[in-house]
C-alpha cells in the first residue's frame, strides 16, 4: 500500500491523521517539523506528503519548496489552522496540490489523499493514459494509437506535469520552478514557447487540449 508522510508538530493531529490513514489501508511515517520531514523523505519511499504550515525549525512553506526540488511530482496536501485565501494561493504557488483547513473531517482527509494518489501516477511504470495517448516517463516516449515517438525532454516533462493533474491551473512560475528548476535564470516566456510546440505537435489529437487561463497560466483538459 502507499506510504504517507505526515509532518505536523502537533502530536494529537499526527496521531489522528495516521490513525485514519492506517485504518484506510495506508502505511504512515511521521515527522515533527520540516527538517525531520526532509530526512524521513530522503530515507523512505514516500508516495504522498501531508504537511502542516506552522511548524518549528522549518515551516511548511519551506518544506513544500524543498520537497518540490527533491521531486516535482510527489503529491502534497497542506494542513493549516488558517483559512485565508492568500495562504491557499501561496501554497499552490509553492507547489502544493491540495489544501485542507483545520479543524477537518478525517474522512475527508482520506478521500482527498486517495484522490491525489489517483491523479499522480506512481510506481515503476509511471504512465499516464487518456484515450489512445500514453505518456511513459521511464522512456520519455509518447504513444498515440499505433504511433510512438520521443519528445524533447522539457516538452515531455511539461506535458507530463499538466497531464498528471487534468484541470489544474499552473502559473508560468510554477512550471518554471517544477520543470526547469528554481535556479533557472531565463525568461519565463519559455513556457509559452514549449506550450506552443506541444499544441502544434498534438493539433490533430482529440483526447486532450492545453488551455490558456487568462491572467493565470495553463491547464490540460481531457476530452470525453
Backbone as JSON, one array per atom type, in Angstrom:
{
  "sequence": "XXXXXXXXXXXXXXXXXXXXXXXXXXXXXXXXXXXXXXXXXXXXXXXXXXXXXXXXXXXXXXXXXXXXXXXXXXXXXXXXXXXXXXXXXXXXXXXXXXXXXXXXXXXXXXXXXXXXXXXXXXXXXXXXXXXXXXXXXXXXXXXXXXXXXXXXXXXXXXXXXXXXXXXXXXXXXXXXXXXXXXXXXXXXXXXXXXXXXXXXXXXXXXXXXXXXXXXXXXXXXXXX",
  "N": [[0.84, -1.21, 0.0], [0.35, 2.39, -0.47], [2.69, 4.71, 0.98], [2.41, 7.22, 3.39], [3.69, 10.29, 4.35], [3.45, 12.12, 7.26], [3.7, 15.28, 8.39], [3.77, 17.24, 11.1], [3.77, 19.37, 13.89], [2.08, 19.03, 15.99], [1.3, 16.58, 18.14], [-1.13, 15.31, 18.63], [-2.63, 15.82, 16.33], [-1.03, 14.5, 14.43], [-1.29, 11.86, 15.35], [-4.06, 11.43, 15.03], [-4.41, 11.8, 12.22], [-2.69, 9.81, 11.19], [-3.88, 7.53, 12.29], [-6.4, 7.38, 11.0], [-5.54, 7.19, 8.35], [-4.1, 4.78, 8.4], [-6.17, 3.05, 9.11], [-7.51, 3.14, 6.76], [-5.96, 1.66, 5.18], [-3.42, 2.58, 4.49], [0.17, 2.94, 4.78], [2.02, 4.68, 7.24], [4.39, 7.27, 7.99], [6.11, 9.51, 10.22], [6.82, 12.98, 11.06], [8.09, 15.67, 13.03], [8.71, 18.24, 12.37], [9.69, 20.41, 9.62], [12.38, 19.95, 8.91], [12.96, 17.39, 9.92], [11.1, 16.03, 8.42], [12.15, 16.2, 5.82], [14.41, 14.61, 6.15], [13.24, 12.1, 6.75], [11.86, 11.73, 4.38], [13.96, 11.48, 2.57], [15.01, 9.06, 3.32], [13.06, 7.16, 3.09], [10.69, 5.46, 1.04], [8.24, 7.42, -0.14], [4.89, 8.06, -0.95], [3.1, 10.14, -0.82], [2.75, 13.34, 0.76], [1.56, 14.72, 3.72], [1.38, 17.82, 5.09], [1.85, 20.26, 7.63], [1.47, 23.83, 7.88], [2.38, 25.66, 9.9], [5.07, 24.98, 11.49], [7.85, 24.3, 13.72], [11.4, 25.11, 13.37], [11.65, 24.33, 10.52], [9.28, 25.6, 8.45], [6.06, 24.82, 6.88], [5.88, 26.09, 4.38], [8.56, 26.35, 3.52], [9.31, 23.66, 3.59], [7.63, 22.64, 1.62], [8.73, 23.84, -0.7], [11.3, 22.67, -0.67], [10.7, 19.94, -0.92], [9.57, 19.97, -3.44], [11.82, 20.55, -4.95], [13.23, 18.22, -4.55], [11.55, 16.28, -5.61], [9.52, 16.85, -8.18], [7.02, 15.73, -8.58], [5.83, 14.47, -6.38], [2.85, 14.05, -4.57], [1.4, 16.66, -2.65], [-0.26, 17.56, 0.28], [-1.54, 20.15, 2.04], [-1.99, 21.07, 5.45], [-3.61, 23.36, 7.59], [-4.31, 25.72, 10.2], [-5.32, 28.03, 9.47], [-7.44, 29.9, 7.22], [-7.28, 31.8, 5.24], [-7.58, 33.24, 1.99], [-5.26, 34.14, 0.68], [-3.26, 32.56, 1.75], [-3.87, 30.06, 0.78], [-3.5, 30.53, -1.94], [-0.75, 31.12, -1.92], [0.23, 28.65, -1.08], [-0.44, 26.98, -3.27], [1.07, 28.23, -5.24], [3.62, 27.62, -4.38], [3.65, 24.97, -4.81], [1.98, 23.04, -3.63], [-0.58, 20.53, -3.83], [-3.11, 20.14, -2.9], [-5.37, 21.3, -0.31], [-6.26, 21.6, 3.05], [-8.21, 22.81, 5.65], [-7.8, 23.19, 9.13], [-10.21, 22.95, 11.8], [-10.63, 19.64, 10.5], [-12.5, 17.09, 8.81], [-11.56, 13.84, 9.37], [-12.3, 11.78, 7.62], [-12.73, 13.13, 5.25], [-10.13, 13.89, 4.74], [-8.89, 11.39, 4.14], [-10.26, 10.76, 1.82], [-9.41, 12.82, 0.13], [-6.67, 12.25, 0.03], [-6.7, 9.78, -1.31], [-7.77, 10.64, -3.75], [-5.73, 12.34, -4.67], [-3.64, 10.5, -5.0], [-4.63, 9.04, -7.11], [-4.51, 10.91, -9.12], [-1.83, 11.33, -9.44], [0.41, 9.41, -10.96], [2.25, 6.74, -9.69], [4.98, 4.5, -8.9], [6.62, 1.77, -10.69], [6.04, 1.93, -13.42], [5.11, 4.5, -14.11], [3.19, 5.83, -15.82], [0.89, 7.72, -17.79], [-2.33, 7.75, -19.09], [-4.75, 8.68, -21.47], [-7.47, 8.07, -23.36], [-6.29, 7.15, -26.52], [-3.77, 8.03, -26.13], [-0.66, 7.72, -24.56], [1.66, 8.41, -21.99], [4.91, 7.71, -21.13], [6.98, 7.85, -18.55], [9.34, 6.65, -17.92], [10.68, 6.08, -20.28], [10.33, 8.36, -21.68], [8.69, 8.42, -23.84], [5.99, 8.93, -26.12], [2.96, 7.48, -26.87], [0.6, 7.24, -29.39], [-2.16, 5.93, -30.4], [-1.2, 3.76, -32.89], [1.16, 4.95, -33.28], [4.41, 5.86, -32.13], [6.6, 7.99, -30.41], [9.38, 10.09, -29.41], [9.54, 12.84, -27.28], [11.22, 16.05, -27.01], [13.06, 16.6, -23.97], [12.16, 18.65, -22.07], [9.72, 19.38, -23.16], [8.33, 16.97, -22.92], [8.32, 16.67, -20.1], [6.83, 18.9, -19.37], [4.34, 18.39, -20.59], [3.74, 15.98, -19.27], [3.53, 16.86, -16.64], [1.29, 18.61, -16.73], [-0.62, 16.79, -17.66], [-0.74, 14.99, -15.58], [-2.33, 16.12, -13.65], [-5.13, 16.77, -14.56], [-7.09, 19.58, -15.47], [-6.13, 21.21, -13.45], [-4.79, 24.4, -12.81], [-1.7, 25.79, -13.69], [0.68, 28.24, -12.95], [3.0, 30.2, -14.94], [5.34, 30.55, -13.47], [5.23, 28.49, -11.57], [5.5, 26.27, -13.26], [8.01, 26.76, -14.36], [9.61, 26.57, -12.01], [9.13, 23.9, -11.23], [9.82, 22.33, -13.41], [11.96, 23.42, -14.93], [13.52, 24.17, -12.82], [14.47, 25.76, -9.7], [16.71, 27.3, -9.91], [16.76, 28.3, -12.41], [17.4, 30.87, -14.68], [16.39, 32.09, -16.89], [14.01, 33.55, -19.23], [10.6, 33.55, -18.3], [8.85, 33.2, -20.33], [9.6, 31.13, -21.83], [8.05, 28.98, -21.21], [5.7, 29.51, -22.61], [6.6, 29.17, -25.22], [7.21, 26.42, -25.28], [4.68, 25.37, -24.75], [3.35, 26.18, -27.05], [4.7, 24.64, -28.97], [3.94, 22.07, -28.14], [1.18, 22.19, -28.57], [1.18, 22.41, -31.34], [2.31, 19.94, -32.06], [0.34, 18.18, -31.23], [-1.9, 18.89, -32.56], [-3.9, 17.6, -34.02], [-4.92, 15.85, -32.25], [-7.55, 14.47, -30.4], [-8.0, 13.71, -27.83], [-7.16, 15.35, -25.74], [-6.67, 18.8, -24.73], [-4.6, 21.7, -24.41], [-5.2, 24.37, -22.44], [-5.25, 27.95, -22.25], [-5.42, 29.89, -19.39], [-6.56, 32.88, -18.83], [-4.56, 35.39, -17.45], [-3.63, 33.72, -15.47], [-2.42, 31.05, -16.11], [-1.73, 27.85, -17.4], [-3.66, 24.91, -18.26], [-4.42, 21.41, -18.63], [-6.96, 19.82, -20.35], [-8.84, 16.94, -20.42], [-10.51, 15.41, -23.03], [-13.76, 14.18, -23.35]],
  "CA": [[0.0, 0.0, 0.0], [1.12, 3.62, -0.48], [3.22, 5.23, 2.25], [2.1, 8.63, 3.55], [4.47, 11.01, 5.35], [2.65, 13.12, 7.95], [4.59, 16.22, 9.05], [3.0, 18.19, 11.91], [4.37, 19.45, 15.23], [1.04, 18.69, 16.97], [1.28, 15.12, 18.27], [-2.51, 14.83, 18.55], [-3.02, 15.84, 14.92], [-0.32, 13.41, 13.76], [-1.89, 10.59, 15.77], [-5.37, 11.33, 14.41], [-4.24, 11.61, 10.78], [-2.09, 8.49, 10.94], [-4.86, 6.51, 12.65], [-7.4, 7.25, 9.93], [-4.88, 6.71, 7.14], [-3.81, 3.34, 8.57], [-7.45, 2.34, 9.06], [-7.91, 3.11, 5.36], [-5.06, 0.76, 4.47], [-2.14, 3.17, 4.14], [1.3, 2.92, 5.7], [2.35, 6.06, 7.59], [5.61, 7.66, 8.7], [5.83, 10.79, 10.84], [7.89, 13.96, 11.32], [7.58, 16.72, 13.92], [8.98, 19.54, 11.76], [10.09, 20.3, 8.23], [13.72, 19.38, 8.75], [12.85, 15.94, 10.12], [10.34, 15.51, 7.29], [13.08, 16.03, 4.7], [15.25, 13.45, 6.46], [12.42, 10.89, 6.59], [11.56, 11.6, 2.96], [15.17, 11.02, 1.88], [15.35, 7.7, 3.75], [11.89, 6.3, 2.97], [9.87, 5.63, -0.16], [7.01, 8.11, 0.24], [4.01, 8.26, -2.1], [2.36, 11.39, -0.65], [3.11, 14.03, 1.99], [0.61, 15.6, 4.39], [2.25, 18.7, 5.86], [1.28, 21.43, 8.29], [2.21, 25.05, 7.56], [3.05, 26.26, 11.07], [5.93, 24.04, 12.2], [9.12, 24.91, 14.12], [12.67, 24.8, 12.69], [11.38, 24.57, 9.1], [7.82, 25.62, 8.3], [5.5, 24.09, 5.75], [6.21, 26.78, 3.14], [9.92, 25.96, 3.13], [9.29, 22.22, 3.33], [7.0, 22.45, 0.32], [9.72, 24.19, -1.72], [12.38, 21.68, -0.67], [10.17, 18.7, -1.47], [9.41, 20.15, -4.88], [13.15, 20.43, -5.55], [13.63, 16.81, -4.49], [10.68, 15.5, -6.5], [8.44, 17.72, -8.66], [5.76, 15.02, -8.79], [5.23, 13.87, -5.2], [1.65, 14.8, -4.17], [1.5, 17.38, -1.38], [-1.53, 18.02, 0.84], [-1.24, 21.05, 3.15], [-2.94, 21.27, 6.54], [-3.35, 24.6, 8.3], [-5.39, 26.22, 11.03], [-5.79, 29.28, 8.87], [-8.22, 29.68, 6.02], [-7.27, 32.96, 4.36], [-7.38, 32.92, 0.58], [-3.88, 34.39, 0.25], [-2.43, 31.43, 2.15], [-4.13, 28.99, -0.18], [-2.82, 30.91, -3.18], [0.69, 30.95, -1.71], [0.51, 27.22, -1.06], [-0.48, 26.45, -4.63], [2.2, 28.79, -5.98], [4.83, 26.92, -3.95], [3.64, 23.61, -5.35], [1.08, 22.08, -3.01], [-1.58, 20.02, -4.76], [-4.43, 20.27, -2.28], [-5.34, 22.16, 0.86], [-7.32, 21.25, 3.99], [-8.13, 23.72, 6.79], [-8.18, 22.66, 10.44], [-10.41, 21.51, 12.01], [-11.1, 18.95, 9.31], [-13.08, 15.75, 8.99], [-10.56, 12.86, 8.95], [-12.78, 11.02, 6.47], [-12.46, 13.96, 4.07], [-8.69, 13.8, 4.5], [-8.56, 10.14, 3.46], [-10.81, 10.86, 0.46], [-8.51, 13.7, -0.63], [-5.43, 11.51, -0.19], [-6.94, 8.8, -2.39], [-7.95, 11.37, -5.0], [-4.41, 12.8, -5.12], [-2.86, 9.35, -5.47], [-5.14, 8.67, -8.44], [-4.1, 11.93, -10.08], [-0.38, 11.29, -9.62], [0.85, 8.03, -11.16], [3.49, 6.36, -9.03], [5.4, 3.12, -9.13], [7.7, 1.53, -11.65], [5.7, 2.23, -14.79], [5.0, 5.95, -14.26], [2.5, 6.1, -17.08], [-0.38, 8.42, -17.81], [-3.03, 7.42, -20.32], [-6.09, 9.16, -21.71], [-7.81, 7.64, -24.71], [-5.23, 6.41, -27.21], [-2.48, 8.68, -25.84], [0.01, 7.23, -23.36], [2.94, 9.02, -21.68], [5.74, 6.81, -20.34], [8.06, 8.69, -18.02], [10.6, 5.9, -17.87], [11.35, 6.15, -21.59], [10.01, 9.68, -22.27], [8.01, 8.19, -25.12], [4.56, 9.17, -26.24], [2.28, 6.57, -27.8], [-0.7, 7.75, -29.81], [-2.65, 4.88, -31.28], [-0.11, 2.88, -33.33], [2.36, 5.79, -33.44], [5.23, 6.06, -30.94], [7.68, 8.94, -30.67], [10.02, 10.66, -28.22], [9.52, 14.3, -27.24], [12.33, 16.7, -26.29], [12.9, 16.37, -22.54], [11.34, 19.65, -21.38], [8.36, 19.28, -23.67], [7.7, 15.8, -22.3], [8.07, 16.93, -18.68], [5.75, 19.87, -19.29], [3.1, 17.68, -20.91], [3.51, 15.01, -18.21], [3.09, 17.61, -15.47], [-0.09, 19.05, -16.96], [-1.49, 15.62, -17.81], [-0.85, 14.3, -14.3], [-3.37, 16.76, -12.85], [-6.04, 17.41, -15.52], [-7.96, 20.61, -14.94], [-5.44, 22.1, -12.51], [-4.1, 25.52, -13.44], [-0.33, 26.07, -13.25], [1.23, 29.5, -13.43], [4.29, 30.05, -15.6], [6.41, 30.42, -12.48], [5.17, 27.14, -11.03], [6.04, 25.34, -14.25], [9.46, 27.01, -14.4], [10.24, 26.03, -10.79], [8.99, 22.46, -11.11], [10.37, 21.62, -14.57], [13.29, 23.95, -15.25], [14.27, 24.25, -11.57], [14.46, 27.05, -9.02], [17.89, 28.07, -10.27], [16.62, 28.75, -13.8], [17.51, 32.33, -14.72], [15.91, 32.56, -18.18], [12.72, 34.2, -19.35], [9.52, 32.6, -18.05], [8.1, 33.01, -21.57], [9.99, 29.84, -22.43], [6.9, 28.09, -21.04], [4.79, 29.76, -23.73], [7.2, 28.57, -26.42], [7.04, 24.97, -25.2], [3.24, 25.1, -24.89], [3.04, 26.35, -28.47], [5.21, 23.46, -29.67], [3.09, 20.92, -27.81], [-0.09, 22.34, -29.28], [1.4, 22.1, -32.76], [2.54, 18.5, -32.21], [-0.88, 17.43, -30.95], [-3.0, 19.68, -33.14], [-4.97, 16.73, -34.5], [-5.31, 14.94, -31.17], [-8.86, 14.81, -29.84], [-8.11, 13.23, -26.45], [-6.92, 16.41, -24.77], [-6.21, 20.09, -25.23], [-3.96, 22.56, -23.41], [-5.93, 25.63, -22.44], [-4.7, 29.13, -21.58], [-6.32, 30.53, -18.43], [-6.11, 34.26, -18.91], [-4.1, 36.0, -16.21], [-3.17, 32.72, -14.5], [-1.43, 30.13, -16.65], [-2.19, 26.8, -18.32], [-4.17, 23.65, -17.74], [-4.74, 20.41, -19.63], [-8.31, 19.29, -20.22], [-9.07, 15.68, -21.12], [-11.76, 15.45, -23.78], [-14.55, 12.96, -23.12]],
  "C": [[0.87, 1.25, 0.0], [1.55, 4.04, 0.92], [3.01, 6.74, 2.29], [2.98, 9.2, 4.65], [3.59, 12.11, 5.94], [3.6, 14.0, 8.76], [3.76, 17.28, 9.77], [3.6, 18.2, 13.31], [3.36, 19.13, 16.33], [0.89, 17.17, 17.02], [-0.14, 14.57, 18.13], [-3.0, 14.79, 17.11], [-2.34, 14.69, 14.18], [-0.97, 12.07, 14.08], [-3.24, 10.38, 15.08], [-5.26, 11.03, 12.92], [-3.71, 10.22, 10.47], [-3.07, 7.37, 11.24], [-5.85, 6.29, 11.51], [-6.76, 6.74, 8.64], [-4.58, 5.21, 7.23], [-5.09, 2.52, 8.52], [-7.97, 2.21, 7.63], [-6.94, 2.29, 4.52], [-3.7, 1.31, 4.11], [-1.08, 2.88, 5.19], [1.68, 4.37, 5.99], [3.72, 6.16, 8.24], [5.4, 9.09, 9.16], [7.07, 11.66, 10.96], [7.29, 15.1, 12.12], [7.88, 18.12, 13.39], [9.49, 19.31, 10.34], [11.44, 19.64, 8.03], [13.69, 17.86, 8.91], [12.1, 15.31, 8.95], [11.24, 15.28, 6.09], [13.97, 14.81, 4.9], [14.48, 12.15, 6.25], [12.14, 10.66, 5.11], [12.75, 11.03, 2.19], [15.47, 9.56, 2.18], [14.24, 6.69, 3.5], [11.21, 6.52, 1.62], [8.52, 6.19, 0.26], [6.19, 8.39, -1.01], [3.24, 9.58, -2.04], [2.75, 12.0, 0.68], [1.94, 14.89, 2.46], [1.43, 16.49, 5.3], [1.5, 19.89, 6.41], [2.1, 22.66, 7.9], [3.03, 25.53, 8.74], [3.79, 25.19, 11.86], [7.21, 24.74, 12.61], [10.27, 24.44, 13.24], [12.55, 25.04, 11.19], [9.88, 24.5, 8.9], [7.38, 24.91, 7.03], [5.79, 24.74, 4.41], [7.56, 26.31, 2.61], [9.99, 24.48, 2.79], [8.7, 21.94, 1.95], [7.99, 22.74, -0.8], [10.82, 23.15, -1.82], [11.92, 20.35, -1.24], [9.99, 18.8, -2.97], [10.76, 20.08, -5.6], [13.58, 18.97, -5.6], [12.83, 15.97, -5.47], [9.51, 16.38, -6.94], [7.07, 17.05, -8.68], [5.14, 14.42, -7.54], [4.01, 14.69, -4.79], [1.8, 15.4, -2.78], [0.11, 17.87, -0.96], [-1.21, 18.86, 2.08], [-2.37, 21.09, 4.16], [-2.6, 22.59, 7.23], [-4.57, 24.99, 9.12], [-5.98, 27.48, 10.45], [-6.52, 29.0, 7.56], [-8.22, 30.84, 5.05], [-6.93, 32.56, 2.93], [-5.93, 33.09, 0.17], [-2.96, 33.24, 0.63], [-2.63, 30.25, 1.21], [-3.41, 29.27, -1.49], [-1.32, 30.69, -3.05], [1.06, 29.47, -1.72], [0.54, 26.61, -2.45], [0.68, 26.98, -5.47], [3.5, 28.07, -5.63], [4.82, 25.46, -4.36], [2.75, 22.61, -4.65], [-0.03, 21.71, -3.99], [-3.0, 20.08, -4.21], [-4.26, 20.91, -0.92], [-6.51, 21.79, 1.75], [-7.14, 22.1, 5.24], [-8.59, 23.03, 8.07], [-9.28, 23.55, 11.04], [-11.02, 20.87, 10.78], [-11.69, 17.6, 9.69], [-12.04, 14.74, 8.5], [-10.99, 12.02, 7.76], [-12.56, 11.81, 5.18], [-10.98, 13.91, 3.72], [-8.34, 12.54, 3.72], [-9.1, 10.14, 2.03], [-9.89, 11.71, -0.41], [-7.18, 13.0, -0.93], [-5.61, 10.52, -1.33], [-7.09, 9.5, -3.74], [-6.61, 11.85, -5.55], [-3.58, 11.65, -5.66], [-3.34, 8.87, -6.84], [-4.65, 9.64, -9.5], [-2.62, 11.86, -10.38], [0.07, 9.85, -9.77], [2.18, 7.78, -10.49], [3.86, 4.94, -9.4], [6.36, 3.02, -10.28], [7.34, 1.95, -13.06], [5.65, 3.74, -15.06], [4.38, 6.32, -15.6], [1.22, 6.88, -16.83], [-1.04, 8.09, -19.14], [-4.39, 8.08, -20.34], [-6.43, 8.88, -23.16], [-6.69, 6.82, -25.31], [-3.85, 6.99, -26.95], [-1.92, 8.15, -24.53], [1.36, 7.92, -23.22], [3.71, 8.1, -20.74], [6.95, 7.58, -19.84], [9.39, 7.95, -17.92], [11.38, 6.06, -19.17], [11.18, 7.51, -22.26], [9.39, 9.53, -23.65], [6.53, 8.49, -25.01], [4.01, 8.18, -27.26], [0.91, 7.16, -28.1], [-1.25, 6.78, -30.86], [-1.51, 3.92, -31.63], [1.2, 3.64, -33.49], [3.09, 5.95, -32.11], [6.38, 6.99, -31.28], [8.2, 9.49, -29.35], [10.02, 12.17, -28.32], [10.84, 14.82, -26.67], [12.02, 16.71, -24.8], [11.94, 17.36, -21.88], [9.9, 19.64, -21.88], [7.63, 18.11, -23.04], [7.36, 16.1, -20.84], [6.93, 17.92, -18.49], [4.41, 19.19, -19.55], [2.74, 16.7, -19.79], [2.97, 15.69, -16.96], [1.64, 18.03, -15.61], [-1.05, 17.87, -17.01], [-1.69, 14.88, -16.49], [-1.94, 14.87, -13.41], [-4.33, 17.49, -13.78], [-6.95, 18.42, -14.84], [-7.3, 21.57, -13.98], [-4.67, 23.17, -13.27], [-2.72, 25.69, -12.82], [0.09, 27.42, -13.81], [2.54, 29.23, -14.16], [5.4, 29.8, -14.58], [6.4, 29.04, -11.83], [5.81, 26.14, -11.98], [7.55, 25.52, -14.4], [10.14, 26.34, -13.22], [10.24, 24.51, -10.78], [9.62, 21.68, -12.26], [11.77, 22.11, -14.92], [14.16, 24.1, -14.0], [14.33, 25.66, -11.02], [15.64, 27.92, -9.42], [17.82, 28.61, -11.7], [16.56, 30.28, -13.85], [16.98, 32.91, -16.03], [14.55, 33.22, -18.09], [11.6, 33.18, -19.13], [8.64, 32.39, -19.29], [8.52, 31.75, -22.3], [8.86, 28.82, -22.27], [5.94, 28.26, -22.22], [5.3, 29.1, -25.01], [6.98, 27.06, -26.43], [5.57, 24.56, -25.32], [2.84, 25.18, -26.36], [3.5, 25.13, -29.27], [4.35, 22.23, -29.41], [1.75, 21.0, -28.53], [0.05, 22.0, -30.76], [1.57, 20.61, -32.98], [1.24, 17.71, -32.08], [-2.11, 18.16, -31.5], [-4.18, 18.82, -33.58], [-5.48, 15.76, -33.44], [-6.63, 15.39, -30.56], [-9.0, 14.42, -28.37], [-7.91, 14.32, -25.4], [-6.61, 17.72, -25.49], [-5.58, 20.87, -24.08], [-4.57, 23.94, -23.52], [-5.13, 26.73, -21.75], [-5.76, 29.7, -20.66], [-5.83, 31.96, -18.26], [-5.75, 34.83, -17.53], [-3.55, 35.03, -15.19], [-2.08, 31.83, -15.09], [-2.05, 29.14, -17.6], [-2.78, 25.62, -17.57], [-4.44, 22.72, -18.91], [-6.13, 19.86, -19.33], [-8.43, 18.02, -21.05], [-10.44, 15.74, -21.77], [-12.49, 14.12, -23.63], [-15.42, 12.68, -24.34]]
}
